[in-house]
Amino acid sequence: WKGPCVALLTEAGFARWISHLKTVIPAAGYDDPGGHLRYAHGQASRFRPDAQGRFALGDRQRHAAGIDREVTVVGAGSRVELWNPATYGLDLGEYRHDIEFHQDEFDLLADGDL
């Protein structure tokens, strides 16, 4: 989302997010709308908590968010975000900027799913 974080959504929330992107990205006039959808799908991972309710972030997610030993947990409407406390709020590149626009739009439509 906005900056280097790991966003946690329910499966239903992620499905709604992708459905939303499939509607708005083609209409936005991007040179490569398929690239934006591949980017969104490529960033996703499925997590299952262990018996104690914990889950481990993979290397890709930790590296992308710059998370090492400490994490900032942010409730953000339709999702929960995990941040490196030192990088909270930073932005990442052109695709990320374009996707963020649609994330804000999507959050306004969210009906409470994570």
For each residue, the residues with C-beta under 8 A, 3 or more apart:
1: 5 7 76 79 81 100 103
2: 89 91 100 103
3: 83 87 88 89 90 91 92
4: 64 65 66 83 84 87 90 92
5: 1 65 74 81 82 83 88
6: 57 61 64 65 67 81 82
7: 1 76 79 80 81 82
8: 47 79 80 81 82 114
9: 13 14 17 78 79 113 114
10: 13 14 113 114
11: 14 15 46
12: 15 16 113
13: 9 10 16 17 78 79 110 113 114
14: 9 10 11 17 18 44
15: 11 12 18 19
16: 12 13 19 20 106 110 113
17: 9 13 14 20 21 40 103 106
18: 14 15 21 22 37 40 41
19: 15 16 22 23
20: 16 17 23 24 102 105 106 109
21: 17 18 24 25 36 37 40 99 102 106
22: 18 19 25 26 37
23: 19 20 26 27
24: 20 21 27 28 102 105
25: 21 22 28 30 33 36 37 102
26: 22 23 33
27: 23 24
28: 24 25 33 98 102
29:
30: 25 33 35 36 98
31:
32: 35 36
33: 25 26 28 30 36 37
34: 37 38
35: 30 32 38 39 95
36: 21 25 30 32 33 39 40 95 98 99
37: 18 21 22 25 33 34 40 41
38: 34 35 41 42
39: 35 36 42 43 95 99
40: 17 18 21 36 37 43 44 99
41: 18 37 38 44
42: 38 39
43: 39 40 64
44: 14 40 41
45: 58 60 61
46: 11
47: 8 55
48: 55
49: 52 53 54 55
50: 53 54 55
51:
52: 49
53: 49 50
54: 49 50
55: 47 48 49 50
56:
57: 6 61 62 65 67 82
58: 45 61 62
59: 62 63
60: 45 63 64
61: 6 45 57 58 64 65 67
62: 57 58 59 65 66 67 68
63: 59 60 66
64: 4 6 43 60 61
65: 4 5 6 57 61 62 82 83 84 87
66: 4 62 63 84 86 87
67: 6 57 61 62 70 71 82 83 84
68: 62 84
69:
70: 67 84 85
71: 67 82 83 84 85
72: 82 83 84 85 88
73: 80 81 82 83
74: 5 80 81 82 83 88
75: 80
76: 1 7 79 80 81 107
77: 107 110
78: 9 13 106 107 110 112 113 114
79: 1 7 8 9 13 76 114
80: 7 8 73 74 75 76 114
81: 1 5 6 7 8 73 74 76
82: 5 6 7 8 57 65 67 71 72 73 74
83: 3 4 5 65 67 71 72 73 74 87 88
84: 4 65 66 67 68 70 71 72 87 88
85: 70 71 72 88
86: 66
87: 3 4 65 66 83 84 90
88: 3 5 72 74 83 84 85
89: 2 3
90: 3 4 87
91: 2 3 96 97 100
92: 3 4 96
93: 96 97
94: 97 98
95: 35 36 39 98 99
96: 91 92 93 99 100
97: 91 93 94 100 101
98: 28 30 36 94 95 101 102
99: 21 36 39 40 95 96 102 103
100: 1 2 91 96 97 103 104
101: 97 98 104 105
102: 20 21 24 25 28 98 99 105 106
103: 1 2 17 99 100 106 107
104: 100 101 107 108
105: 20 24 101 102 108 109
106: 16 17 20 21 78 102 103 109 110
107: 76 77 78 103 104 110
108: 104 105
109: 20 105 106
110: 13 16 77 78 106 107 113
111:
112: 78
113: 9 10 12 13 16 78 110
114: 8 9 10 13 78 79 80
